[in-house]
Amino acid sequence: MAVISPGRMSGASGFTIPGADRLVWLFLRVSGVLLVVLAGVHLFITHYINVPTETVFDFVANRWANPLWRTFDWLLLMSSLWHGVLGLRYSVTDYLRRPGWRIVGHASIWTIGFVFTALGTITIFTFDEAAARDNTGPLADQFWIATAIGWSLVAFAVVTYLAIPALLVWVLRSYRAGGPPIYAGDPGQYAWVLHRATGIGVLFFLLVHIIDIMLIGFGRDVYDESVEFYGRWYIIPMEIALVGAVVYHTLNGLRIILIDFWQVGYRRERQLFWAVLAGSVLLTLPSAVIIFAAEL
């Protein structure tokens, strides 16, 4: 989130950032606006019109039969992956204070970005529907890969489910001790924490999803085996939490852009935060109802 001087009256604060960091600041905002459309359309199709367990081999194959959808999915991949990777770069800079560890962290981020860019690009543009449908692709009988991906989602779900009550306990203990709940500052700090947490969570799921989609080139059966995990009752709450995370991160990203580029946005940042929270709940509820109705 951009740091804004209390005395600022006009202009975007990111333009004062020197060097390459200014380009990163600009990219995050441009890609964020682009993702409002790309990720919004994708989320609407896969979590409102359909549910995750319906995105089986035939669903993806029919979609990728149209080169426009392949281009759309590649643009979504590039925008979301690098938006997440460069956003994670801020977390590495903030939390890894030793220069050596910071270099390792940044190198790891760049490696992840390039490797998953290659995996996603190859998957989208080299997909052979005939070979995959007949299960004659490479590793078509290696169902353990789908199982491993599924259980990585289970592990992510467990972490999510444990983190929520742990956060509530932390807040309650702070209140009982007479201290502030986590932060003593204004709602902007809560908005920042939620933005970073949802961004990291969505990025992790995206990396798993890229590997998941990669299985479609191995064969129809192994891919459908991985999709089946999304319908398991202990994964469904995480799916809904993912929708909420994407919606919140999107709305709060727009809030940040308004603060950066619009004087009214800067002056009304608290009101905008409460509007973002309300909007996140209202936009997530329909998806929750649709997913529960279809999967349970």
C-alpha positions as CSV (number, residue, x, y, z in Angstrom):
1,M,0.0,0.0,0.0
2,A,1.3,3.4,-0.9
3,V,2.6,5.7,1.9
4,I,0.8,9.0,1.7
5,S,2.0,12.2,3.3
6,P,-0.6,13.8,5.6
7,G,0.0,17.1,3.9
8,R,-0.5,15.7,0.4
9,M,-3.1,17.5,-1.6
10,S,-2.7,16.2,-5.1
11,G,-0.7,13.7,-7.2
12,A,0.1,10.1,-6.6
13,S,2.6,9.4,-4.0
14,G,4.2,6.5,-5.9
15,F,5.6,8.9,-8.5
16,T,8.1,10.0,-5.8
17,I,9.5,6.5,-5.5
18,P,12.9,6.3,-7.2
19,G,14.2,3.8,-9.8
20,A,12.8,0.4,-10.5
21,D,10.5,0.5,-7.5
22,R,8.5,3.2,-9.3
23,L,7.9,0.9,-12.2
24,V,6.8,-1.9,-9.8
25,W,4.4,0.6,-8.1
26,L,2.9,1.5,-11.5
27,F,2.7,-2.1,-12.6
28,L,0.8,-3.1,-9.5
29,R,-1.8,-0.4,-10.2
30,V,-2.1,-1.0,-13.9
31,S,-2.3,-4.8,-13.5
32,G,-4.7,-4.3,-10.6
33,V,-7.2,-2.4,-12.8
34,L,-6.8,-5.0,-15.6
35,L,-7.4,-7.8,-13.1
36,V,-10.7,-6.2,-12.1
37,V,-11.9,-7.3,-15.5
38,L,-9.9,-10.4,-16.1
39,A,-10.2,-12.0,-12.6
40,G,-13.7,-10.7,-12.2
41,V,-14.9,-12.5,-15.4
42,H,-13.0,-15.6,-14.5
43,L,-14.4,-15.7,-10.9
44,F,-17.9,-15.0,-12.1
45,I,-17.7,-18.0,-14.6
46,T,-16.1,-20.5,-12.2
47,H,-17.8,-19.5,-8.9
48,Y,-21.1,-17.9,-9.7
49,I,-22.3,-19.3,-13.1
50,N,-20.6,-22.6,-12.4
51,V,-18.9,-24.2,-9.4
52,P,-15.3,-25.4,-9.2
53,T,-16.2,-29.1,-9.6
54,E,-17.8,-28.3,-12.9
55,T,-14.6,-27.0,-14.4
56,V,-13.6,-30.5,-15.6
57,F,-11.7,-31.5,-18.7
58,D,-14.6,-30.9,-21.1
59,F,-15.2,-27.4,-19.6
60,V,-11.6,-26.3,-20.2
61,A,-11.3,-28.1,-23.5
62,N,-14.4,-26.4,-24.9
63,R,-13.1,-23.1,-23.7
64,W,-9.6,-23.5,-25.1
65,A,-11.1,-24.5,-28.5
66,N,-11.5,-20.8,-29.0
67,P,-8.1,-19.0,-29.3
68,L,-9.7,-15.9,-27.8
69,W,-10.3,-17.7,-24.5
70,R,-6.7,-19.1,-24.6
71,T,-5.5,-15.5,-25.0
72,F,-7.8,-14.3,-22.2
73,D,-6.5,-17.0,-19.9
74,W,-2.9,-16.2,-20.7
75,L,-3.4,-12.5,-20.0
76,L,-5.1,-13.5,-16.7
77,L,-2.1,-15.7,-15.9
78,M,0.4,-13.0,-16.6
79,S,-1.4,-10.2,-14.8
80,S,-2.3,-12.2,-11.7
81,L,1.0,-14.1,-11.4
82,W,3.2,-11.0,-11.7
83,H,0.9,-8.9,-9.7
84,G,1.2,-11.4,-6.9
85,V,4.9,-12.1,-7.2
86,L,5.8,-8.4,-7.2
87,G,3.4,-7.8,-4.3
88,L,5.1,-10.6,-2.4
89,R,8.4,-8.8,-3.0
90,Y,7.2,-6.1,-0.5
91,S,6.6,-8.8,2.2
92,V,10.1,-10.2,1.7
93,T,11.6,-6.7,2.0
94,D,9.6,-6.0,5.1
95,Y,10.1,-9.3,7.0
96,L,13.6,-10.5,5.9
97,R,15.9,-7.9,7.5
98,R,19.2,-9.6,7.0
99,P,20.7,-8.7,3.6
100,G,21.7,-12.3,2.8
101,W,18.2,-13.7,3.5
102,R,16.6,-10.8,1.6
103,I,18.7,-11.7,-1.5
104,V,17.6,-15.4,-1.2
105,G,14.0,-14.3,-0.8
106,H,14.0,-12.0,-3.8
107,A,15.9,-14.6,-5.9
108,S,13.3,-17.2,-4.9
109,I,10.4,-14.9,-5.9
110,W,11.9,-14.1,-9.3
111,T,12.5,-17.9,-9.9
112,I,8.9,-18.7,-9.0
113,G,7.7,-16.0,-11.3
114,F,9.7,-17.2,-14.4
115,V,9.1,-20.9,-13.7
116,F,5.3,-20.6,-13.3
117,T,5.2,-18.2,-16.3
118,A,6.7,-20.9,-18.4
119,L,4.5,-23.7,-17.0
120,G,1.3,-21.7,-17.5
121,T,2.3,-20.5,-21.0
122,I,3.2,-24.0,-22.2
123,T,0.1,-25.5,-20.8
124,I,-2.3,-23.0,-22.5
125,F,-0.7,-22.9,-25.9
126,T,0.5,-26.5,-26.4
127,F,-2.7,-28.2,-25.1
128,D,-3.5,-31.2,-27.4
129,E,-7.2,-32.0,-26.8
130,A,-7.2,-35.3,-28.8
131,A,-4.2,-36.8,-27.0
132,A,-5.4,-35.6,-23.6
133,R,-9.0,-36.8,-24.1
134,D,-7.6,-40.3,-25.0
135,N,-5.3,-40.2,-22.0
136,T,-2.3,-40.7,-24.2
137,G,-0.4,-37.7,-22.9
138,P,2.7,-37.9,-20.8
139,L,2.1,-39.1,-17.2
140,A,-1.5,-39.8,-18.0
141,D,-1.7,-42.6,-15.5
142,Q,0.2,-40.8,-12.7
143,F,-2.8,-40.1,-10.4
144,W,-0.6,-39.6,-7.4
145,I,0.2,-36.1,-8.9
146,A,-3.5,-35.2,-8.7
147,T,-3.7,-36.6,-5.2
148,A,-0.6,-34.6,-4.1
149,I,-2.2,-31.4,-5.5
150,G,-5.4,-32.2,-3.7
151,W,-3.8,-32.7,-0.4
152,S,-1.8,-29.4,-0.8
153,L,-5.2,-27.8,-0.9
154,V,-6.2,-29.6,2.2
155,A,-3.1,-28.3,4.0
156,F,-3.9,-24.8,2.8
157,A,-7.5,-25.2,4.1
158,V,-6.3,-26.4,7.5
159,V,-4.0,-23.4,7.8
160,T,-6.9,-21.1,6.9
161,Y,-9.3,-22.7,9.3
162,L,-6.8,-22.5,12.2
163,A,-5.7,-18.9,11.4
164,I,-9.2,-17.5,11.7
165,P,-10.0,-18.7,15.3
166,A,-6.4,-17.9,16.3
167,L,-6.9,-14.3,15.2
168,L,-10.1,-14.1,17.1
169,V,-8.4,-15.4,20.3
170,W,-5.6,-12.9,19.8
171,V,-8.1,-10.0,19.6
172,L,-10.1,-11.2,22.6
173,R,-6.9,-11.6,24.7
174,S,-5.9,-8.1,23.7
175,Y,-9.2,-6.7,24.8
176,R,-9.1,-8.5,28.1
177,A,-5.6,-7.2,28.8
178,G,-6.8,-3.7,28.2
179,G,-4.8,-3.3,25.0
180,P,-5.8,-2.6,21.4
181,P,-6.9,-5.5,19.2
182,I,-3.7,-6.1,17.2
183,Y,-3.2,-2.5,16.2
184,A,-3.7,0.9,17.9
185,G,-4.0,2.7,14.7
186,D,-6.9,3.7,12.4
187,P,-8.8,1.3,10.0
188,G,-6.2,1.9,7.4
189,Q,-3.8,-0.5,9.2
190,Y,-6.5,-3.2,9.2
191,A,-7.1,-2.6,5.5
192,W,-3.3,-3.0,4.9
193,V,-3.1,-6.3,6.9
194,L,-6.1,-7.8,5.2
195,H,-4.8,-6.7,1.8
196,R,-1.5,-8.3,2.3
197,A,-2.9,-11.5,3.9
198,T,-5.5,-12.0,1.1
199,G,-2.8,-11.3,-1.6
200,I,-0.5,-13.9,-0.2
201,G,-3.3,-16.4,0.1
202,V,-4.6,-15.8,-3.4
203,L,-1.0,-16.1,-4.8
204,F,-0.5,-19.4,-3.1
205,F,-3.7,-20.8,-4.5
206,L,-2.8,-19.4,-8.0
207,L,0.5,-21.4,-7.9
208,V,-1.3,-24.6,-7.0
209,H,-4.0,-23.9,-9.6
210,I,-1.3,-23.5,-12.3
211,I,0.1,-26.9,-11.5
212,D,-3.5,-28.2,-11.3
213,I,-4.4,-26.9,-14.8
214,M,-1.1,-28.3,-16.1
215,L,-2.5,-31.8,-15.5
216,I,-4.9,-31.3,-18.3
217,G,-2.1,-31.9,-20.8
218,F,-1.3,-35.2,-19.1
219,G,-4.8,-36.7,-19.7
220,R,-8.5,-36.2,-19.1
221,D,-8.8,-38.7,-16.2
222,V,-5.9,-37.4,-14.1
223,Y,-7.1,-33.8,-14.5
224,D,-10.7,-34.7,-13.5
225,E,-9.3,-36.5,-10.5
226,S,-7.7,-33.3,-9.3
227,V,-10.9,-31.2,-9.9
228,E,-12.8,-33.7,-7.8
229,F,-11.0,-32.5,-4.7
230,Y,-12.9,-29.1,-4.9
231,G,-16.2,-30.8,-4.1
232,R,-15.0,-32.3,-0.8
233,W,-16.9,-30.9,2.2
234,Y,-13.7,-29.8,4.0
235,I,-12.5,-27.9,1.0
236,I,-15.7,-26.0,0.2
237,P,-15.3,-23.4,3.0
238,M,-11.8,-22.6,1.8
239,E,-13.2,-22.1,-1.8
240,I,-15.7,-19.6,-0.4
241,A,-12.9,-17.9,1.6
242,L,-10.9,-17.7,-1.6
243,V,-13.8,-15.9,-3.3
244,G,-14.0,-13.5,-0.4
245,A,-10.2,-12.9,-0.5
246,V,-10.3,-12.2,-4.2
247,V,-13.2,-9.8,-3.9
248,Y,-11.7,-8.0,-0.9
249,H,-8.3,-7.7,-2.5
250,T,-9.9,-6.3,-5.7
251,L,-12.1,-3.8,-3.9
252,N,-9.4,-2.7,-1.6
253,G,-7.0,-2.4,-4.5
254,L,-9.5,0.0,-6.1
255,R,-9.6,1.9,-2.8
256,I,-5.9,2.2,-2.8
257,I,-5.9,3.6,-6.3
258,L,-8.6,6.1,-5.3
259,I,-6.5,7.2,-2.4
260,D,-3.4,7.6,-4.6
261,F,-5.0,9.5,-7.5
262,W,-8.1,11.2,-6.1
263,Q,-8.2,13.8,-3.4
264,V,-11.7,12.7,-2.3
265,G,-10.4,9.1,-2.0
266,Y,-7.6,10.3,0.3
267,R,-10.0,12.2,2.5
268,R,-12.6,9.4,2.7
269,E,-10.3,6.5,3.1
270,R,-12.0,5.3,6.3
271,Q,-15.4,5.4,4.8
272,L,-14.1,3.6,1.7
273,F,-12.6,0.9,4.0
274,W,-16.0,0.1,5.5
275,A,-17.6,0.2,2.1
276,V,-15.0,-2.4,0.9
277,L,-15.8,-4.7,3.8
278,A,-19.5,-4.4,3.2
279,G,-19.0,-4.9,-0.5
280,S,-16.8,-8.0,0.1
281,V,-19.5,-9.6,2.2
282,L,-22.4,-8.8,-0.2
283,L,-20.5,-10.0,-3.3
284,T,-19.2,-13.2,-1.6
285,L,-22.6,-14.4,-0.2
286,P,-24.1,-15.3,-3.6
287,S,-21.2,-17.4,-4.5
288,A,-21.4,-19.1,-1.1
289,V,-25.0,-19.9,-1.6
290,I,-24.4,-21.3,-5.1
291,I,-21.4,-23.4,-4.1
292,F,-23.2,-24.9,-1.0
293,A,-26.3,-25.6,-3.0
294,A,-24.4,-27.4,-5.8
295,E,-21.8,-29.3,-3.7
296,L,-23.7,-30.3,-0.5
